[in-house]
Amino acid sequence: MIHKLRRKFILINMTLVSLVLLIVFAAICFFSYQRMQMESYDAMRRAIAREPNMAPPIMEIGGKRPQKPVPMIPIFSVALDENKRIHSIRRENVAVSDEVAAEATERALASDSMSGVLFDLKLRYLVAQTPDGVKIAFADMERELGSMTSLLITLLMVGLGGLAAFFFISLFLSGWALRPVEKAWEQQRQFVADASHELKTPLTVILANIGILLSNRQDTIERQIKWVEYTQAEANRMKKLTDDLLFLAKSDTMQMPVPQTKLNFSDAVWSCLLPFESVAFEQGIALNSEIAPDITLLGDESQLKQLVVILLDNACKYAGRNGAVTITLKRIQEKVQLFVNNTGPPIPADQLLHIFERFYRVDGSRAREHGGYGLGLAIAKTIVENYHGKISVASNEQGGTTFICTFPIK
């Protein structure tokens, strides 16, 4: 899919650039042709208006040039008598035979148009009525055709070179631009594979338990109660997993707006901390707290409590026997910071980069032992980011592992 997307990206870019270049080059050719056509007609008008004994203008090199330069276009003009026969021929920068001049004049008069082009003779003509009679001026088109041909070749070379350069640029940019998409696609594939694997395990257990029950139809529920309880436990685990997956999916599609309700975050943290006192006591963990009073936030109380519970549960699981868990909540200027620290073994530096990825476990066997799926910290990260906050983790031998959540107050 990524290769298809990359090809489509390059194709769209090349099509758009080709279209833009075509429009630009067409405009350049059109205006260049119009300019040369106007120069030819201006030169023919001057030739018609020039007196018979008046010499054509000469461009002086090194002297003062006229404001409007006179294009050096090969021109000849003919003066006609009352019977529309050639009376005289005036040549400017061109050598033309009387036969060619007569043929051009005859065809210009036959066209019944005051101006036009004789393509086979490569001449442009202009017919004008003057006090001395009818005059026809002819301008050689070789210069126009040569200039247009040269311009077209130049534009073609520039266009092909530009398209080739842009193709390689698009090839590079497509790889750079689609790298996040490729990463997201790979993560999605891994996410689906991990979710399928995690759902398969409890389903297998449930089906096995049901198979045992069906093979002992004559027994009472009381005698087979443990298989029913196992099935219920696995079903609850599946429900928890699907709820977590649904939460992450809704967050990914921006379908979970954060309610803007003012709440006492300090009280919310306290209410989450109290149930863990018994858990910490059973595991021999010291549970410490430094919670500043009356810190308020705008948000959803259930989501923020879920965040605190996830971090406390994670800290208690990995604090180690006779370890300690410390939760700190304080306000620093216009920010609220939540710290959850445990004194367990540090997390290796290479694994800290992946700690918030979905289904990632620092120690897979221990996580399964505690019933985790590797989604808790991913959900915590999602909740914090929904509040435009940041979550980070630091881990070392001296300070243990500390998760830091920072929320903007406004």
C-alpha positions in Angstrom: 0.0 0.0 0.0 2.8 2.4 0.9 4.4 1.8 -2.5 1.1 2.5 -4.3 0.7 5.7 -2.2 4.2 6.7 -3.1 3.6 6.2 -6.8 0.4 8.1 -6.6 2.1 10.9 -4.8 4.8 11.2 -7.5 2.2 10.9 -10.3 0.1 13.7 -8.8 3.1 15.9 -8.3 4.4 15.3 -11.8 1.0 15.9 -13.3 0.5 19.2 -11.4 4.0 20.4 -12.3 3.6 19.4 -15.9 0.3 21.3 -16.1 1.8 24.4 -14.5 4.8 24.3 -16.9 2.5 23.8 -19.9 0.4 26.8 -18.9 3.5 29.0 -18.2 5.3 28.0 -21.4 2.1 28.5 -23.5 1.7 32.0 -22.0 5.4 32.7 -22.8 4.9 31.5 -26.4 1.7 33.4 -26.8 3.0 36.7 -25.5 6.3 36.3 -27.5 4.3 35.7 -30.7 2.0 38.7 -30.0 5.0 40.9 -29.3 6.8 39.9 -32.6 3.5 40.3 -34.5 3.0 43.8 -33.1 6.6 44.7 -34.0 6.1 43.6 -37.5 2.9 45.6 -37.9 4.5 48.7 -36.4 7.4 48.4 -38.8 5.0 48.0 -41.8 3.0 51.0 -40.7 6.2 53.1 -40.5 7.2 51.8 -43.9 3.8 52.8 -45.4 3.9 56.2 -43.7 7.5 57.0 -44.8 7.9 59.4 -47.7 9.4 58.0 -50.9 12.6 60.0 -50.5 12.9 59.4 -46.8 15.7 57.0 -45.7 14.8 54.2 -43.3 15.9 54.8 -39.7 19.5 53.7 -38.8 20.4 52.5 -35.4 23.5 54.4 -34.1 25.9 52.3 -32.1 27.4 54.2 -29.2 25.0 57.2 -29.6 21.8 58.1 -28.0 19.2 55.4 -28.6 15.5 56.1 -29.2 13.0 55.4 -26.4 11.4 52.8 -28.6 14.0 50.8 -30.5 13.3 50.2 -34.1 13.3 46.4 -34.8 15.4 45.6 -37.9 12.8 43.6 -39.8 13.3 42.9 -43.5 10.4 44.9 -45.1 9.4 45.9 -48.6 6.4 48.0 -49.7 4.6 48.5 -53.0 2.7 51.5 -54.1 -0.3 50.9 -56.4 -1.8 53.1 -59.1 -5.5 53.6 -59.7 -5.7 50.3 -61.6 -4.1 48.5 -58.6 -0.9 47.9 -60.5 2.5 48.2 -58.9 3.8 51.7 -59.4 6.9 51.4 -57.3 8.7 49.0 -54.9 10.5 50.2 -51.8 12.9 47.7 -50.2 14.3 48.0 -46.6 17.0 45.6 -45.5 15.8 43.0 -47.9 16.4 41.9 -51.5 13.2 40.9 -53.3 12.6 40.3 -57.0 9.9 42.1 -58.9 8.2 38.7 -59.6 7.9 37.8 -55.9 6.7 41.3 -55.1 4.0 41.1 -57.8 2.9 37.6 -56.7 2.7 38.8 -53.0 0.7 41.9 -54.0 -1.7 39.9 -56.2 -2.4 37.4 -53.4 -2.8 40.2 -50.8 -5.3 42.0 -52.9 -7.2 38.7 -53.6 -7.6 38.0 -49.9 -10.0 41.0 -49.4 -8.4 41.5 -46.0 -6.4 44.6 -44.9 -3.8 42.4 -43.1 -2.8 38.7 -43.0 -0.2 36.2 -43.6 1.1 34.5 -46.8 2.4 31.3 -45.2 4.0 29.7 -48.3 5.9 33.0 -49.0 6.5 33.5 -45.3 5.3 37.1 -45.5 3.1 39.2 -43.4 1.2 42.0 -45.2 -0.6 45.2 -44.3 -2.8 47.1 -46.8 -3.4 50.9 -46.2 -5.1 53.7 -48.1 -2.9 56.8 -48.2 -3.3 60.2 -49.9 -0.9 58.9 -52.6 -3.0 55.8 -53.2 -3.0 52.3 -51.9 0.2 50.9 -50.3 1.0 47.4 -49.2 3.8 46.6 -46.9 5.3 43.1 -46.5 7.4 41.9 -43.6 9.5 38.8 -43.7 8.4 36.2 -41.2 11.7 34.2 -41.1 12.8 36.1 -38.0 9.5 35.4 -36.2 9.5 31.7 -37.2 13.2 31.3 -36.2 12.6 33.1 -32.9 9.5 31.0 -32.1 11.3 27.7 -33.1 14.3 28.6 -31.0 12.0 29.6 -28.1 10.0 26.3 -28.4 13.2 24.2 -28.4 14.6 26.2 -25.4 11.3 25.7 -23.5 11.2 22.1 -24.4 14.7 21.5 -23.1 14.0 23.5 -19.9 10.7 21.7 -19.4 12.2 18.2 -19.8 15.1 19.1 -17.6 12.8 20.6 -15.0 10.5 17.6 -15.1 13.5 15.2 -14.7 14.8 17.3 -11.8 11.4 17.5 -10.1 10.9 13.7 -10.6 14.0 13.0 -8.5 13.0 15.7 -6.0 9.5 14.1 -5.8 11.1 10.7 -5.4 13.0 12.0 -2.4 10.2 14.0 -0.9 7.7 11.2 -1.3 10.0 9.0 0.9 10.4 11.7 3.4 6.7 12.8 3.4 5.4 9.2 3.6 7.8 8.1 6.3 5.3 9.0 9.1 2.5 7.3 7.2 4.7 4.2 6.7 5.5 4.2 10.4 1.8 4.6 11.4 0.8 1.9 8.9 3.4 -0.5 10.4 2.3 0.4 13.9 -1.4 -0.2 12.9 -0.5 -3.6 11.5 1.4 -4.5 14.6 -1.5 -3.2 16.8 -4.0 -5.3 15.0 -1.7 -8.4 15.2 -1.1 -7.8 18.9 -4.8 -7.2 19.6 -5.8 -10.4 17.8 -3.2 -12.3 19.7 -4.4 -10.9 23.1 -8.0 -11.6 22.2 -7.2 -15.1 21.0 -5.8 -16.2 24.4 -8.9 -15.6 26.5 -11.1 -16.9 23.7 -9.1 -20.1 23.7 -9.5 -20.5 27.5 -13.2 -19.8 27.3 -13.8 -22.3 24.5 -11.8 -24.9 26.4 -13.8 -24.3 29.6 -17.1 -24.5 27.7 -15.9 -27.7 26.1 -15.2 -29.2 29.5 -18.7 -28.2 30.7 -20.3 -29.7 27.6 -18.5 -32.9 28.1 -19.9 -33.2 31.6 -23.5 -32.4 31.0 -24.7 -34.6 33.8 -22.7 -32.7 36.5 -24.3 -29.9 38.5 -23.0 -26.3 38.2 -21.7 -26.6 41.7 -19.4 -29.4 40.8 -18.1 -27.6 37.7 -18.2 -24.1 39.2 -14.4 -23.5 38.8 -14.8 -23.8 35.0 -17.6 -21.2 35.1 -15.5 -18.9 37.2 -12.5 -19.3 34.9 -14.8 -18.5 32.0 -16.1 -15.4 33.8 -12.6 -14.2 34.6 -11.5 -14.5 31.0 -14.6 -12.8 29.8 -14.0 -9.9 32.2 -10.4 -9.7 30.9 -11.7 -9.6 27.3 -14.2 -6.9 28.2 -11.4 -4.8 29.8 -9.2 -5.3 26.7 -12.0 -4.3 24.3 -12.9 -1.3 26.4 -9.2 -0.2 26.3 -9.0 -0.7 22.6 -12.3 1.2 22.0 -10.9 4.1 24.1 -7.7 4.2 22.1 -9.6 3.9 18.8 -12.0 6.8 19.7 -9.0 8.9 20.8 -7.3 8.2 17.4 -10.3 9.4 15.5 -10.8 12.5 17.8 -14.2 11.3 18.8 -13.6 11.8 22.6 -13.8 15.6 23.3 -12.7 16.5 26.8 -15.5 17.9 28.9 -14.6 21.3 30.2 -15.8 20.8 33.8 -13.9 22.4 36.7 -12.8 19.8 39.2 -10.6 19.5 42.2 -7.7 17.4 41.0 -6.2 17.1 44.4 -9.3 15.4 45.8 -9.4 13.2 42.7 -5.8 12.0 43.3 -6.6 11.4 47.0 -9.6 9.3 46.1 -7.4 7.1 43.7 -4.6 6.8 46.3 -6.7 5.4 49.2 -7.7 2.0 47.6 -4.0 1.3 46.9 -3.1 1.4 50.6 -4.3 -2.1 51.1 -2.6 -3.2 47.9 0.7 -1.7 49.0 0.3 -3.2 52.5 -0.2 -6.7 51.1 2.9 -6.3 48.8 5.0 -4.8 51.6 5.3 -1.5 49.7 5.6 1.9 51.4 3.1 4.3 49.9 4.0 8.0 50.2 2.2 11.1 49.0 2.8 14.8 48.7 -0.4 16.2 47.3 -0.9 20.0 47.3 -4.4 21.0 48.3 -7.1 22.6 46.1 -5.4 22.2 42.7 -8.1 22.6 40.0 -8.3 21.6 36.4 -10.8 21.7 33.6 -11.6 18.2 32.3 -13.3 14.9 32.9 -12.9 13.5 36.4 -13.2 9.9 35.3 -10.4 10.2 32.7 -8.1 11.9 35.1 -8.8 9.3 37.8 -8.1 6.5 35.2 -4.7 8.2 34.5 -3.8 8.2 38.2 -4.9 4.6 38.7 -2.9 3.4 35.7 0.3 5.1 37.0 -0.2 3.9 40.6 -1.0 0.4 39.5 2.1 0.3 37.3 4.2 1.7 40.1 3.0 -0.9 42.7 3.5 -3.8 40.3 7.2 -2.9 39.6 8.2 -1.3 43.0 9.6 -4.6 44.2 9.3 -6.3 47.6 9.9 -3.8 50.4 10.0 -1.0 47.8 8.3 2.4 47.9 5.8 4.3 45.8 5.6 8.1 46.0 3.0 10.2 44.3 3.4 14.0 44.2 1.0 16.6 42.9 2.0 20.3 42.8 1.5 23.5 40.9 4.4 25.3 39.2 3.4 28.7 37.8 0.7 28.0 35.1 1.2 24.2 35.1 0.2 21.3 37.2 2.7 18.4 37.6 2.0 14.9 38.7 4.9 12.6 39.7 4.6 8.9 40.3 7.8 7.2 41.5 8.7 3.7 42.4 12.0 2.3 43.7 12.0 -0.9 41.7 14.7 -1.9 39.2 15.3 0.7 36.5 14.0 0.4 33.0 16.8 0.0 30.4 17.5 3.1 28.4 16.7 1.4 25.0 13.3 0.4 26.3 12.3 3.8 27.6 11.7 5.0 24.0 9.0 2.4 23.6 7.4 2.5 27.0 4.3 4.3 25.8 3.7 2.1 22.7 0.6 -0.1 22.6 1.1 -3.7 23.7 4.7 -3.0 24.6 6.0 -4.7 27.8 9.4 -4.1 29.4 9.1 -7.6 30.8 6.5 -9.6 29.0 6.4 -12.5 31.4 5.9 -10.3 34.4 3.3 -8.2 32.7 1.3 -11.3 31.8 1.7 -12.5 35.4 0.1 -9.3 36.6 -2.7 -9.6 34.0 -1.5 -6.6 31.9 -1.8 -6.2 28.1 0.6 -3.4 27.7 -2.1 -0.8 27.0 -2.1 1.0 30.3 0.7 3.5 29.6 -0.5 4.0 26.1 -3.9 5.0 27.5 -2.2 7.3 30.1 -0.3 9.0 27.3 -3.5 9.5 25.3 -5.3 11.0 28.3 -2.5 13.4 29.0 -2.3 14.5 25.3 -6.1 15.0 25.2 -5.5 17.7 27.8 -2.6 19.2 25.7 -0.2 18.0 28.3 3.0 16.0 28.2 4.0 12.7 29.8 7.6 11.5 30.3 9.5 8.9 32.2 12.9 8.8 33.8 14.6 5.7 35.2 17.9 5.1 37.0 19.5 3.2 39.9 19.5 6.2 42.2 16.0 7.5 41.7 14.1 4.5 40.5 11.4 5.1 37.8 9.4 8.3 37.8 6.5 9.1 35.5 5.9 12.9 35.1 2.6 14.3 33.8 2.4 18.1 33.0 -0.9 19.8 32.4 -1.4 23.4 31.4 -3.9 25.1 33.7 -5.5 27.1 30.9 
